[in-house]
């Protein structure tokens, strides 16, 4: 009896199709809570009198037209399933924490090929970041280690930008990577949450390039993935 059972199992395994499953980040379902922008302040005025010279020191702020921000919370599940995405047939699922939020204009990324990128590679994709006080070098001006689980199976040294929390501390990290063809931005997740720029407690906050020069108001679409652990 045991011999027949073993032979049957082998036969079934031989006729099943073989699937090689690479572990990659999950495509994110997004709940869009809208966006807010910077409101330019009204100018002060100065009184001048004929025949007199007035000393006036000035300070001004204006909104960037090279960058946009993204922030919020992250949740997800790890599944044992068959089928596609959220409609897959699930045999088991586990509640999971997020570790990294990935964003790219590309619809697919060669995850196993991700590495650090240099200024030339970045400007080839985002030429508008080559000038201005808020250029690429003035923004991604830190080098550090991004730890990943599913994507790289370890860590990678790359440039990152620090964005501010509600006390103007440089807390939130956005790394910049590439797969040889596409630029990928990686926002580090704080599972326990931390204050965002506007004091709301969130789990990620990141910065992305967006060209608004010459009055261009066309939005840029970024695809979002989440690494769960």
PyMOL commands that set and color helices and strands:
alter all, ss='L'
color gray80, all
select helices_A, chain A and resi 2-15+85-87+111-113+119-125+127-130+136-139+213-215
alter helices_A, ss='H'
color red, helices_A
select strands_A, chain A and resi 26-27+67-72+76-82+89-96+98-104+115-116+142-147+155-164+170-178+183-188+194-195+201-202+204-209+223-228
alter strands_A, ss='S'
color yellow, strands_A
deselect
rebuild
show_as cartoon
